[in-house]
Amino acid sequence: MVQWVLNLTAGIFFFVFFLFLFFPFESLITNFLGKIEAQSNGAYRITVGKIEAGIIFKSVFTDFQLHQVVGGRDDVLLDFPKVKVGLSYLPLIAGTVKASFEAKGKKGRMEGDLVVSPDEYRLDTEMHGMQFEDIRYLSAWLKLPLDGALDGTIDLTIYPGQASRNEGIIDLSLKNLKISPTRVTPYPGFDLDLPETVLSDEKGGAIKIQMKEGKLELKELTFPGEDLILDLKGRIQLNKKPDLSRLAINGKFSLSKKMQDALPFVVMIESQKSEDGSYPLTLSGRLNKPRVQIGTFDLL
Protein backbone atom coordinates (compact mmCIF):
# COMPACT_ATOMS: atom_id res chain seq x y z
CA MET A 1 0.00 0.00 0.00
CA VAL A 2 2.79 2.39 0.97
CA GLN A 3 4.66 1.58 -2.25
CA TRP A 4 1.50 2.25 -4.28
CA VAL A 5 1.11 5.70 -2.67
CA LEU A 6 4.79 6.48 -3.34
CA ASN A 7 4.44 5.42 -7.00
CA LEU A 8 1.30 7.54 -7.40
CA THR A 9 2.97 10.56 -5.81
CA ALA A 10 6.03 10.18 -8.04
CA GLY A 11 3.81 9.83 -11.10
CA ILE A 12 1.91 13.03 -10.30
CA PHE A 13 5.17 14.87 -9.62
CA PHE A 14 6.75 13.90 -12.95
CA PHE A 15 3.51 14.63 -14.84
CA VAL A 16 3.40 18.15 -13.40
CA PHE A 17 7.14 18.59 -13.96
CA PHE A 18 6.95 17.69 -17.65
CA LEU A 19 3.75 19.72 -18.05
CA PHE A 20 5.58 22.83 -16.80
CA LEU A 21 8.61 21.95 -18.90
CA PHE A 22 6.88 21.40 -22.24
CA PHE A 23 3.53 23.25 -22.01
CA PRO A 24 3.47 26.11 -24.59
CA PHE A 25 3.05 28.97 -22.13
CA GLU A 26 4.73 31.39 -24.53
CA SER A 27 2.03 30.59 -27.11
CA LEU A 28 -0.63 31.30 -24.50
CA ILE A 29 1.02 34.63 -23.69
CA THR A 30 1.16 35.52 -27.38
CA ASN A 31 -2.53 34.64 -27.50
CA PHE A 32 -3.07 36.87 -24.45
CA LEU A 33 -1.49 39.84 -26.26
CA GLY A 34 -3.52 39.06 -29.37
CA LYS A 35 -6.79 39.05 -27.41
CA ILE A 36 -6.05 42.52 -25.99
CA GLU A 37 -5.42 43.81 -29.52
CA ALA A 38 -8.57 42.12 -30.84
CA GLN A 39 -10.75 43.73 -28.17
CA SER A 40 -9.71 47.16 -29.54
CA ASN A 41 -10.82 46.26 -33.10
CA GLY A 42 -7.41 47.14 -34.46
CA ALA A 43 -7.13 50.53 -32.74
CA TYR A 44 -4.18 49.32 -30.63
CA ARG A 45 -1.28 46.94 -31.09
CA ILE A 46 1.36 45.60 -28.70
CA THR A 47 5.04 45.01 -29.41
CA VAL A 48 7.45 43.15 -27.13
CA GLY A 49 11.20 42.74 -27.61
CA LYS A 50 11.47 39.52 -25.56
CA ILE A 51 9.15 37.24 -23.58
CA GLU A 52 10.26 35.07 -20.66
CA ALA A 53 7.19 32.92 -20.00
CA GLY A 54 6.41 31.54 -16.58
CA ILE A 55 3.57 29.99 -14.62
CA ILE A 56 4.89 29.80 -11.06
CA PHE A 57 6.61 33.16 -11.35
CA LYS A 58 5.43 36.15 -13.36
CA SER A 59 6.24 36.30 -17.06
CA VAL A 60 8.66 39.07 -18.03
CA PHE A 61 8.15 41.28 -21.08
CA THR A 62 11.19 43.30 -22.17
CA ASP A 63 10.80 46.50 -24.25
CA PHE A 64 7.02 46.51 -23.96
CA GLN A 65 5.14 49.10 -26.06
CA LEU A 66 1.44 49.83 -26.58
CA HIS A 67 0.70 51.58 -29.90
CA GLN A 68 -2.39 53.47 -31.04
CA VAL A 69 -3.15 53.06 -34.74
CA VAL A 70 -5.43 55.80 -36.13
CA GLY A 71 -5.68 57.19 -39.66
CA GLY A 72 -2.43 55.63 -40.78
CA ARG A 73 -0.54 56.99 -37.77
CA ASP A 74 1.16 54.75 -35.22
CA ASP A 75 1.70 56.51 -31.86
CA VAL A 76 3.39 54.90 -28.85
CA LEU A 77 1.15 55.34 -25.79
CA LEU A 78 3.08 53.19 -23.29
CA ASP A 79 6.80 52.45 -23.35
CA PHE A 80 8.23 50.26 -20.55
CA PRO A 81 11.71 48.69 -20.49
CA LYS A 82 10.33 45.81 -18.38
CA VAL A 83 6.88 44.53 -17.43
CA LYS A 84 6.17 41.55 -15.17
CA VAL A 85 2.78 39.91 -15.73
CA GLY A 86 1.06 37.28 -13.61
CA LEU A 87 -1.44 35.82 -16.06
CA SER A 88 -4.46 33.67 -15.11
CA TYR A 89 -4.41 30.98 -17.79
CA LEU A 90 -7.84 29.36 -17.32
CA PRO A 91 -9.86 32.59 -17.91
CA LEU A 92 -7.69 33.19 -21.01
CA ILE A 93 -8.85 29.92 -22.52
CA ALA A 94 -12.44 31.15 -22.02
CA GLY A 95 -11.68 34.43 -23.81
CA THR A 96 -11.04 36.69 -20.79
CA VAL A 97 -7.70 38.33 -20.02
CA LYS A 98 -7.07 38.52 -16.28
CA ALA A 99 -3.64 39.52 -15.02
CA SER A 100 -1.63 41.34 -12.38
CA PHE A 101 1.33 43.42 -13.52
CA GLU A 102 4.38 45.36 -12.42
CA ALA A 103 5.83 47.87 -14.88
CA LYS A 104 9.15 49.67 -14.53
CA GLY A 105 9.65 52.86 -16.46
CA LYS A 106 12.90 54.70 -17.06
CA LYS A 107 12.53 56.15 -13.55
CA GLY A 108 9.20 55.30 -11.90
CA ARG A 109 7.07 52.20 -11.53
CA MET A 110 3.43 51.10 -11.46
CA GLU A 111 1.60 47.96 -10.43
CA GLY A 112 -1.96 46.73 -10.51
CA ASP A 113 -4.57 44.38 -11.95
CA LEU A 114 -6.16 44.19 -15.39
CA VAL A 115 -9.26 42.45 -16.77
CA VAL A 116 -10.22 42.54 -20.45
CA SER A 117 -13.30 40.67 -21.70
CA PRO A 118 -15.90 41.28 -24.42
CA ASP A 119 -18.23 42.82 -21.80
CA GLU A 120 -15.90 44.57 -19.38
CA TYR A 121 -12.56 46.37 -19.07
CA ARG A 122 -11.16 46.80 -15.57
CA LEU A 123 -7.96 48.55 -14.47
CA ASP A 124 -6.76 49.05 -10.89
CA THR A 125 -3.27 50.51 -10.66
CA GLU A 126 -0.94 52.61 -8.52
CA MET A 127 1.76 54.86 -9.98
CA HIS A 128 4.96 55.95 -8.28
CA GLY A 129 7.03 58.56 -10.10
CA MET A 130 6.00 57.38 -13.58
CA GLN A 131 7.27 59.69 -16.31
CA PHE A 132 5.20 61.14 -19.12
CA GLU A 133 7.84 59.84 -21.54
CA ASP A 134 6.83 56.31 -20.45
CA ILE A 135 3.07 56.97 -20.36
CA ARG A 136 2.48 59.00 -23.50
CA TYR A 137 -1.31 58.65 -23.68
CA LEU A 138 -2.04 62.19 -22.46
CA SER A 139 0.61 63.67 -24.74
CA ALA A 140 -0.86 61.85 -27.74
CA TRP A 141 -4.44 62.80 -26.84
CA LEU A 142 -3.67 66.48 -26.20
CA LYS A 143 -1.05 66.60 -28.98
CA LEU A 144 1.36 68.30 -26.60
CA PRO A 145 4.91 67.25 -25.58
CA LEU A 146 4.39 66.80 -21.82
CA ASP A 147 7.21 66.20 -19.36
CA GLY A 148 6.91 65.41 -15.66
CA ALA A 149 6.01 62.66 -13.18
CA LEU A 150 2.78 60.93 -12.11
CA ASP A 151 1.87 59.61 -8.65
CA GLY A 152 -1.48 58.22 -7.57
CA THR A 153 -4.18 55.68 -8.34
CA ILE A 154 -6.52 54.73 -11.19
CA ASP A 155 -9.40 52.34 -10.50
CA LEU A 156 -11.79 52.06 -13.46
CA THR A 157 -14.42 49.62 -14.71
CA ILE A 158 -15.62 50.24 -18.27
CA TYR A 159 -18.56 48.50 -19.94
CA PRO A 160 -18.27 48.90 -23.75
CA GLY A 161 -21.39 50.50 -25.20
CA GLN A 162 -22.95 51.02 -21.74
CA ALA A 163 -21.64 54.40 -20.56
CA SER A 164 -24.23 54.62 -17.77
CA ARG A 165 -22.62 51.62 -16.02
CA ASN A 166 -19.03 52.88 -16.10
CA GLU A 167 -17.55 53.60 -12.69
CA GLY A 168 -14.27 54.38 -10.96
CA ILE A 169 -11.89 57.00 -9.62
CA ILE A 170 -8.75 58.74 -10.81
CA ASP A 171 -6.60 60.46 -8.20
CA LEU A 172 -3.26 61.68 -9.56
CA SER A 173 -0.56 64.14 -8.61
CA LEU A 174 1.39 65.69 -11.50
CA LYS A 175 4.84 66.79 -10.38
CA ASN A 176 7.25 69.08 -12.24
CA LEU A 177 4.83 69.10 -15.16
CA LYS A 178 5.71 71.21 -18.18
CA ILE A 179 5.03 71.52 -21.90
CA SER A 180 8.20 71.54 -23.98
CA PRO A 181 8.43 74.24 -26.69
CA THR A 182 6.10 73.30 -29.52
CA ARG A 183 3.82 74.52 -32.30
CA VAL A 184 0.10 73.86 -31.87
CA THR A 185 -2.87 74.34 -34.20
CA PRO A 186 -5.96 75.23 -32.10
CA TYR A 187 -8.03 75.28 -35.29
CA PRO A 188 -7.24 74.91 -39.01
CA GLY A 189 -5.20 77.77 -40.45
CA PHE A 190 -4.02 79.09 -37.07
CA ASP A 191 -0.60 77.96 -35.83
CA LEU A 192 0.71 79.01 -32.44
CA ASP A 193 4.28 78.71 -31.14
CA LEU A 194 4.31 77.87 -27.44
CA PRO A 195 7.41 78.45 -25.29
CA GLU A 196 8.30 76.05 -22.50
CA THR A 197 5.31 76.21 -20.16
CA VAL A 198 5.68 75.23 -16.49
CA LEU A 199 2.40 73.83 -15.12
CA SER A 200 3.47 72.54 -11.69
CA ASP A 201 6.45 72.21 -9.35
CA GLU A 202 7.58 69.43 -7.01
CA LYS A 203 4.42 69.82 -4.90
CA GLY A 204 2.45 68.92 -7.99
CA GLY A 205 -0.83 69.69 -9.65
CA ALA A 206 -3.80 67.37 -9.18
CA ILE A 207 -6.46 65.49 -11.15
CA LYS A 208 -9.33 63.98 -9.14
CA ILE A 209 -12.17 62.34 -11.03
CA GLN A 210 -15.09 60.15 -9.99
CA MET A 211 -17.15 58.26 -12.57
CA LYS A 212 -20.56 56.73 -11.89
CA GLU A 213 -24.12 56.59 -13.25
CA GLY A 214 -23.10 57.88 -16.66
CA LYS A 215 -21.37 60.98 -15.32
CA LEU A 216 -17.73 61.90 -14.94
CA GLU A 217 -17.35 64.29 -12.01
CA LEU A 218 -14.24 66.46 -12.21
CA LYS A 219 -13.62 66.99 -8.52
CA GLU A 220 -10.36 68.86 -9.04
CA LEU A 221 -8.04 69.85 -11.86
CA THR A 222 -5.32 72.20 -10.65
CA PHE A 223 -2.04 73.41 -12.11
CA PRO A 224 -0.15 75.71 -9.69
CA GLY A 225 2.62 76.49 -12.20
CA GLU A 226 4.73 79.57 -12.62
CA ASP A 227 3.47 80.00 -16.21
CA LEU A 228 -0.13 78.78 -15.82
CA ILE A 229 -2.33 78.64 -12.74
CA LEU A 230 -5.49 76.65 -13.46
CA ASP A 231 -8.39 75.56 -11.24
CA LEU A 232 -11.32 73.65 -12.80
CA LYS A 233 -14.31 71.67 -11.50
CA GLY A 234 -17.43 70.27 -13.14
CA ARG A 235 -18.80 67.21 -14.88
CA ILE A 236 -19.04 65.41 -18.21
CA GLN A 237 -22.25 63.62 -19.16
CA LEU A 238 -20.95 60.46 -20.81
CA ASN A 239 -22.28 59.05 -24.07
CA LYS A 240 -21.73 55.61 -25.58
CA LYS A 241 -20.13 57.59 -28.42
CA PRO A 242 -17.37 59.44 -26.48
CA ASP A 243 -17.24 62.38 -28.92
CA LEU A 244 -20.88 63.18 -28.10
CA SER A 245 -20.28 63.43 -24.33
CA ARG A 246 -21.31 66.84 -22.98
CA LEU A 247 -19.16 69.21 -20.92
CA ALA A 248 -20.17 71.39 -17.98
CA ILE A 249 -16.88 72.62 -16.48
CA ASN A 250 -16.08 75.92 -14.78
CA GLY A 251 -13.05 77.53 -13.19
CA LYS A 252 -10.38 80.13 -13.67
CA PHE A 253 -6.81 80.57 -14.87
CA SER A 254 -3.91 83.02 -14.70
CA LEU A 255 -0.97 83.49 -17.07
CA SER A 256 2.62 84.59 -16.55
CA LYS A 257 3.99 87.57 -18.51
CA LYS A 258 5.84 85.11 -20.78
CA MET A 259 2.61 83.33 -21.67
CA GLN A 260 0.69 86.55 -22.16
CA ASP A 261 3.29 87.63 -24.72
CA ALA A 262 3.09 84.24 -26.47
CA LEU A 263 -0.73 84.09 -26.69
CA PRO A 264 -2.14 86.75 -29.05
CA PHE A 265 -5.75 86.29 -27.90
CA VAL A 266 -4.89 87.67 -24.42
CA VAL A 267 -5.42 91.19 -25.78
CA MET A 268 -9.00 90.27 -26.70
CA ILE A 269 -9.84 88.97 -23.21
CA GLU A 270 -8.17 91.67 -21.13
CA SER A 271 -11.57 93.12 -20.21
CA GLN A 272 -12.60 89.73 -18.75
CA LYS A 273 -9.91 89.76 -16.07
CA SER A 274 -11.13 89.53 -12.46
CA GLU A 275 -9.90 91.69 -9.60
CA ASP A 276 -7.46 88.97 -8.51
CA GLY A 277 -5.88 88.93 -12.00
CA SER A 278 -7.44 85.62 -13.08
CA TYR A 279 -9.76 84.91 -15.99
CA PRO A 280 -13.05 82.97 -15.55
CA LEU A 281 -13.22 79.90 -17.79
CA THR A 282 -16.24 77.82 -18.92
CA LEU A 283 -16.21 74.66 -21.05
CA SER A 284 -19.54 73.44 -22.43
CA GLY A 285 -21.04 71.68 -25.45
CA ARG A 286 -20.02 68.35 -26.95
CA LEU A 287 -16.55 66.90 -26.44
CA ASN A 288 -15.90 66.89 -30.19
CA LYS A 289 -17.04 70.53 -30.56
CA PRO A 290 -16.61 72.29 -27.22
CA ARG A 291 -17.62 75.87 -26.48
CA VAL A 292 -14.81 77.68 -24.65
CA GLN A 293 -15.74 80.94 -22.90
CA ILE A 294 -13.44 83.30 -21.03
CA GLY A 295 -15.84 85.42 -19.06
CA THR A 296 -18.42 86.47 -21.68
CA PHE A 297 -15.93 86.14 -24.56
CA ASP A 298 -16.31 83.11 -26.85
CA LEU A 299 -12.81 81.78 -27.59
CA LEU A 300 -14.16 78.73 -29.48
DAFEN-V343683 format. One record per pair of residues at least 12 apart in sequence whose C-alpha atoms are under 10 Angstrom apart, sorted by the first residue. I is the first residue (numbers start at 1). GAP is how many residues later the second one is. Records with the same first field share a line. If there is no record, write none. Layout:
I = GAP  GAP
This chain:
20 = 34  35  36
24 = 29
25 = 27  28  29  30  34  64
26 = 25  26  27  28  33
27 = 26
28 = 25  59  61  64  65
29 = 22  23  24  25  30  56  58  60  63
30 = 18  21  23
31 = 61  62  64  66
32 = 55  56  57  60  61  63  64  65  66  67  84
33 = 12  13  14  15  64
34 = 12
35 = 57  60  61  62  81  82  83
36 = 60  61  79  80  81
37 = 29  30
38 = 80
39 = 77  78  79  80  82
40 = 28  78
42 = 26  27  28
43 = 24  25  26  27  28  31
44 = 22  23  24  25  26  30  31  32  33
45 = 20  21  22  23  24  29  31
46 = 18  19  20  21  22  30  32
47 = 14  15  16  17  18  19  20  32
48 = 13  14  15  16  17  18  32  33  34  35
49 = 12  13  14  15  16  32  33
50 = 12  13  14  32
51 = 12  13  32  33
52 = 32
53 = 31  32  33  34
54 = 31  32  33
55 = 31  32  33  34
56 = 30
57 = 27  28  29  30
58 = 25  26  27  28  29  41  42  43  44
59 = 24  25  26  27  28  42
60 = 22  23  24  25  26  41  42  43
61 = 19  20  21  22  23  24  42
62 = 18  19  20  21  22
63 = 16  17  18  19  20
64 = 14  15  16  17  18  19  39
65 = 12  13  14  15  16  17  18  69  70
66 = 12  13  14  69  70  71
67 = 12  69  70
68 = 69  72
75 = 61  62  65
76 = 57  58  59  60  61  64
77 = 55  56  57  58  59  60  61  62  63  64
78 = 27  54  55  56  57  58  59
79 = 24  25  26  27  53  54  55  56  57
80 = 23  24  25  26  29  53  54  55
81 = 22  23  24  25  53
82 = 20  21  22  23  24  27
83 = 18  19  20  21  22  26  27  28
84 = 16  17  18  19  20  27
85 = 13  14  15  16  17  18  26  27  28  29
86 = 12  13  14  15  16  27
87 = 12  13  14  26  27
88 = 12
91 = 24  26
92 = 24  25
94 = 23
95 = 21  22  23
96 = 19  20  21  22  23  24  25
97 = 17  18  19  20  21  24
98 = 15  16  17  18  19  23  24
99 = 13  14  15  16  17
100 = 12  13  14  15  23  24  25
101 = 12  13  24
102 = 23  24
103 = 24  27
104 = 24  26  30
105 = 23  24  25  26  27  28  29  30
106 = 23  24  25  27  28
107 = 21  22  23  24  26  27  42
108 = 19  20  21  22  23  26  41  42  43
109 = 17  18  19  20  21  22  25  41  42
110 = 15  16  17  18  19  20  40  41  42  43
111 = 13  14  15  16  17  42
112 = 12  13  14  15  41  42  43
113 = 12  13  42
114 = 42  43
115 = 42
116 = 42
117 = 42  43
118 = 41  42
119 = 39  40  41  42  43
120 = 37  38  39  40  41  42  46
121 = 35  36  37  38  39  45
122 = 33  34  35  36  37  44  45  46
123 = 31  32  33  34  35  45
124 = 29  30  31  32  33  44  45  46
125 = 27  28  29  30  31  45
126 = 24  25  26  27  28  29  45  46
127 = 22  23  24  25  26  27  45  46
128 = 21  22  23  24  25  45
129 = 19  20  21  22  23  44  45  46
130 = 18  19  20  21  22  44
131 = 15  16  17  18  19  20  43  44  46
132 = 13  14  15  16  17  18  42  45
133 = 12  13  14  15  16
134 = 13  15
135 = 14  15
139 = 40
143 = 39  40  41  42
144 = 34  35  36  37  38  39  40
145 = 33  34  35  36  37  38  51
146 = 31  32  33  34  35  51  53
147 = 27  28  29  30  31  32  33  51  52
148 = 26  27  28  29  30  31  50  51  52  53  54  56
149 = 23  24  25  26  27  28  29  53  55
150 = 22  23  24  25  26  27  54  55  56
151 = 20  21  22  23  24  53  55
152 = 18  19  20  21  22  54  55  56
153 = 16  17  18  19  20  55
154 = 14  15  16  17  18  54  55
155 = 12  13  14  15  16  55  56
156 = 12  13  14  54  55
157 = 12  54  55
158 = 53
159 = 81
160 = 80
161 = 78  79  80  81
162 = 52  76  77  78  79
163 = 48  49  50  51  52  74  75  76  77  78  79  82
164 = 47  48  49  50  51  73  74  75  76
165 = 46  47  48  49  50
166 = 45  46  47  48  49  50  72
167 = 43  44  45  46  47  48  49
168 = 41  42  43  44  48
169 = 39  40  41  42  43  47  48
170 = 37  38  39  40  41  48  49
171 = 35  36  37  38  39  48  49
172 = 32  33  34  35  36  37  49
173 = 27  29  30  31  32  33  34  35  48  49
174 = 25  26  27  28  29  30  31  32  33  48  49
175 = 24  25  26  27  28  29  30  31  48
176 = 22  23  24  25  26  27  28  29  49
177 = 20  21  22  23  24  25  27  28  46  47  48
178 = 18  19  20  21  22  23  47  49  50
179 = 15  16  17  18  19  20
180 = 14  15  16  17  18
181 = 12  13  14  15  16
182 = 12  13  14  15
183 = 12
186 = 114
187 = 113
192 = 70  71  72
193 = 69  70
194 = 64  65  68  69
195 = 63  64  67  68
196 = 31  62  63
197 = 28  29  30  31  59  61  62
198 = 25  26  27  28  29  30  31  58
199 = 23  24  25  26  27  28  29  30  31
200 = 22  23  24  25  26  27  28  29
201 = 22  23  24  25
203 = 21
204 = 18  19  20  21
205 = 15  16  17  18  19  20  24  25  26
206 = 13  14  15  16  17  18  25
207 = 12  13  14  15  16  25  26
208 = 12  13  14  25
209 = 12  24  25  26
210 = 25
211 = 24  25  26  27
212 = 26
213 = 24  25
214 = 22  23  24  25  26  31
215 = 20  21  22  23  24  30  31
216 = 18  19  20  21  22  29  31
217 = 16  17  18  19  20  31  32
218 = 14  15  16  17  18  30  31  32
219 = 13  14  15  16
220 = 12  13  14  31
221 = 12  13  30
222 = 29  30  31
223 = 30
224 = 29  30
225 = 29  30  31
226 = 28  29  30  31  32
227 = 27  28  29  30  31  32  33
228 = 25  26  27  28  31
229 = 23  24  25  26  27  49
230 = 21  22  23  24  25  48  49  51
231 = 19  20  21  22  23  49  50
232 = 17  18  19  20  21  48  49  50  51
233 = 15  16  17  18  19  49
234 = 13  14  15  16  17  48  49
235 = 12  13  14  15  49
236 = 12  13  48  49  50  51
237 = 49  50
238 = 49
239 = 47
242 = 44  45  46
243 = 43  44  45  46
244 = 41  42  43  44  45
245 = 40  41  42  43  44
246 = 37  38  39  40  41  42  43  44
247 = 35  36  37  38  39  40  42  43  44
248 = 34  35  36  37  38  42  43
249 = 32  33  34  35  36  43
250 = 30  31  32  33  34  43
251 = 27  28  29  30  31  32  43
252 = 21  22  26  27  28  29  30  42  43
253 = 20  24  25  26  27  28  41
254 = 19  20  22  23  24  25  26
255 = 22  23  24
265 = 34
268 = 29  31
269 = 24  25  26  27  28  29  30
270 = 24
271 = 24  25  26
272 = 22  23  24  25
273 = 21  22
274 = 21
279 = 14  15  16
280 = 13  14  15  16  17
281 = 12  13  14  15  16  18
282 = 12  13  14  16
283 = 17
